[in-house]
Amino acid sequence: MAEFSLELNEDQLQIQKWVHDFAETRMRPAAHEWDEREETPWPLIEEAAQIGLYSLEFIANAFADATGVMIPVVMEEMAWGDAGIGLAIFGSVLGVAGIMANGTPEQIAEWLPQCFGTPEKIQIAAFGVSEPDAGSDVSSLRSRAVYDEAKDEWVLNGTKTWITNGGIADVHILVLSVDPELGARGQASFVVPPGTPGIRQGQKFKKMGIRASHTAEVILDDCRVPGSCLLGGKEKLDERLARAKEGKKVRTQAAMATFESTRPAVGAQAVGIARAAYEFALDYAKERKQFGRAIIENQGIAFKLADMKTAIDASRLLVWRAAWMGRNGKTFEAGEGSMSKLFAGETAVKVTEEAIQIMGGYGYVRENPVERWHRDSKIYTIFEGTSEIQRLVIARAISGIHIR
Ligand SMILES: Cc1cc2nc3c(=O)[nH]c(=O)nc-3n(C[C@H](O)[C@H](O)[C@H](O)COP(=O)(O)OP(=O)(O)OC[C@H]3O[C@@H](n4cnc5c(N)ncnc54)[C@H](O)[C@@H]3O)c2cc1C
């Protein structure tokens, strides 16, 4: 009996169709408006919550899928609908991943429901690592968490930047330095509960793409959180710091543990944008006539579409492989998570640009969605690790050499 299969099972197909319907009927028609408004599309998040799409139960079931492929399938359909709105709806999942990567079972049980709230009272989450002086180099975080033993509280100070849902989130999961001398090994993740004083939004950024997704600075000013908000607990942290100080190997750092698990999901979003642009351009190329024939009858156009489809399918295969490996505890020996995000992100940029080219002037104007898809695609070579950083991860993994 052949056990290997790339076919989605019945459950996966059903969920895929359900998400696709939401993407097609709710997200697509709203995409232009929210891109122009550059605001969080609360009505769409509410709709998603009402049908159970924006809910812990849905995300937990998708994560539980034994093949690992369910999350990428969902993310691809959402981004096919609209990447900005998709990120506004599922930005909270970054926070969820941050809690899952480092939290104890009790912390997971306490905080995951708070990342979503209820359909009546929606809550959202944010995951913040990046800082003005620590982007690709997450080992150089400056924001500090200092333990106040007398009160069993952590005092958080510093500035996070580029944070999706930053400052508007109910629950912030933030990676801070507890021992700057130890670099990345001296970092830990903290939950900042809803309504905590001392945390606020700084500048909100106006962006090139994914403009329905809120991106802002988060400023921490003597922000005090209970000792229990340290993900993983104090005992584990002390043990880890002691081992690091002795120069021994320590478990993956807080930030990296989160990114490893989220990269295939981010790659899947890039696949969704690329697919949207490819489908649009294919239809257009069959319709548009120049020199008395459809433009697709020219190899110059048809071969572009052939290359676009090939690259999209290759991206999806890399994403599914990494997601399957992650879910089934396989070690990323060659940076497979990074490969998926790298290839899918760069494919999305290329494919959306080619889609504009295929459409000529019509591709360049805002009445058609292709220029928006191109703008949206670019972030996929930047966030969750730039393309250069993905190459660095892969190069180090395959060579065993600390390439700089
Ligand atoms: C819209 C948006 C949403 C975001 N959401 C979040 C979020 O929710 N949470 C969060 O923590 N962060 C978030 N980020 C931050 C994002 O992850 C960072 O922007 C990204 O990691 C790059 O960091 P940087 O912008 O500081 O660029 P830099 O690190 O300054 O990089 C600048 C350039 O130098 C290159 N470079 C740097 N080091 C090397 C090297 N060693 N070798 C080769 N090239 C190198 C980079 O690849 C890049 O091309 C978001 C960013 C954006 C724009």
The ligand as a Tripos MOL2 file, in Angstrom:
@<TRIPOS>MOLECULE
LIG
   53    58     1     0     0
SMALL
NO_CHARGES

@<TRIPOS>ATOM
      1 C1          4.9630   45.1940    8.1020 C.3       1 LIG1
      2 C2          5.9070   44.6030    9.0870 C.ar      1 LIG1
      3 C3          5.4110   43.8020   10.1010 C.ar      1 LIG1
      4 C4          6.2860   43.2670   11.0610 C.ar      1 LIG1
      5 N1          5.7810   42.5320   12.0940 N.ar      1 LIG1
      6 C5          6.6160   42.1720   13.1120 C.ar      1 LIG1
      7 C6          6.0980   41.5770   14.2960 C.ar      1 LIG1
      8 O1          4.8890   41.3510   14.4330 O.2       1 LIG1
      9 N2          6.9670   41.2710   15.2980 N.ar      1 LIG1
     10 C7          8.3100   41.5170   15.1950 C.ar      1 LIG1
     11 O2          9.0310   41.2260   16.1400 O.2       1 LIG1
     12 N3          8.8350   42.0760   14.0860 N.ar      1 LIG1
     13 C8          8.0220   42.4080   13.0400 C.ar      1 LIG1
     14 N4          8.5340   43.0060   11.9040 N.ar      1 LIG1
     15 C9          9.9740   43.2750   11.8390 C.3       1 LIG1
     16 C10        10.7040   42.4370   10.8180 C.3       1 LIG1
     17 O3         10.8130   41.1150   11.2620 O.3       1 LIG1
     18 C11        12.0650   43.1080   10.5640 C.3       1 LIG1
     19 O4         11.8060   44.2600    9.7900 O.3       1 LIG1
     20 C12        13.0350   42.2080    9.8480 C.3       1 LIG1
     21 O5         13.4480   41.1690   10.6940 O.3       1 LIG1
     22 C13        14.2790   42.9440    9.3530 C.3       1 LIG1
     23 O6         14.8380   43.7550   10.3450 O.3       1 LIG1
     24 P1         15.1970   45.2850   10.0040 P.3       1 LIG1
     25 O7         13.9870   45.8780    9.3650 O.co2     1 LIG1
     26 O8         15.7340   45.9210   11.2050 O.co2     1 LIG1
     27 O9         16.3050   45.2060    8.8790 O.3       1 LIG1
     28 P2         17.8860   45.0270    9.1130 P.3       1 LIG1
     29 O10        18.1380   43.8680    9.9990 O.co2     1 LIG1
     30 O11        18.4730   46.3270    9.4650 O.co2     1 LIG1
     31 O12        18.3490   44.6250    7.6520 O.3       1 LIG1
     32 C14        18.5910   45.5670    6.6070 C.3       1 LIG1
     33 C15        19.1430   44.7970    5.4120 C.3       1 LIG1
     34 O13        20.4140   44.2080    5.7680 O.3       1 LIG1
     35 C16        20.3670   42.8200    5.5070 C.3       1 LIG1
     36 N5         21.2030   42.1020    6.4740 N.ar      1 LIG1
     37 C17        21.2350   42.2500    7.8360 C.ar      1 LIG1
     38 N6         22.1140   41.3980    8.3850 N.ar      1 LIG1
     39 C18        22.6640   40.6970    7.3520 C.ar      1 LIG1
     40 C19        23.6350   39.6570    7.2660 C.ar      1 LIG1
     41 N7         24.2170   39.1410    8.3420 N.pl3     1 LIG1
     42 N8         23.9640   39.1900    6.0370 N.ar      1 LIG1
     43 C20        23.3640   39.6820    4.9300 C.ar      1 LIG1
     44 N9         22.4320   40.6470    4.9510 N.ar      1 LIG1
     45 C21        22.0900   41.1450    6.1430 C.ar      1 LIG1
     46 C22        18.9000   42.4430    5.6150 C.3       1 LIG1
     47 O14        18.6060   41.2130    4.9690 O.3       1 LIG1
     48 C23        18.2380   43.6440    4.9660 C.3       1 LIG1
     49 O15        18.2740   43.4910    3.5830 O.3       1 LIG1
     50 C24         7.6720   43.5090   10.9460 C.ar      1 LIG1
     51 C25         8.1610   44.3240    9.9080 C.ar      1 LIG1
     52 C26         7.3010   44.8780    8.9950 C.ar      1 LIG1
     53 C27         7.8610   45.7820    7.9440 C.3       1 LIG1
@<TRIPOS>BOND
     1     1     2 1
     2     2     3 ar
     3     2    52 ar
     4     3     4 ar
     5     4     5 ar
     6     4    50 ar
     7     5     6 ar
     8     6     7 ar
     9     6    13 1
    10     7     8 2
    11     7     9 ar
    12     9    10 ar
    13    10    11 2
    14    10    12 ar
    15    12    13 ar
    16    13    14 ar
    17    14    15 1
    18    14    50 ar
    19    15    16 1
    20    16    17 1
    21    16    18 1
    22    18    19 1
    23    18    20 1
    24    20    21 1
    25    20    22 1
    26    22    23 1
    27    23    24 1
    28    24    25 2
    29    24    26 1
    30    24    27 1
    31    27    28 1
    32    28    29 2
    33    28    30 1
    34    28    31 1
    35    31    32 1
    36    32    33 1
    37    33    34 1
    38    33    48 1
    39    34    35 1
    40    35    36 1
    41    35    46 1
    42    36    37 ar
    43    36    45 ar
    44    37    38 ar
    45    38    39 ar
    46    39    40 ar
    47    39    45 ar
    48    40    41 1
    49    40    42 ar
    50    42    43 ar
    51    43    44 ar
    52    44    45 ar
    53    46    47 1
    54    46    48 1
    55    48    49 1
    56    50    51 ar
    57    51    52 ar
    58    52    53 1
@<TRIPOS>SUBSTRUCTURE
     1 LIG1         1 GROUP 0 **** ****
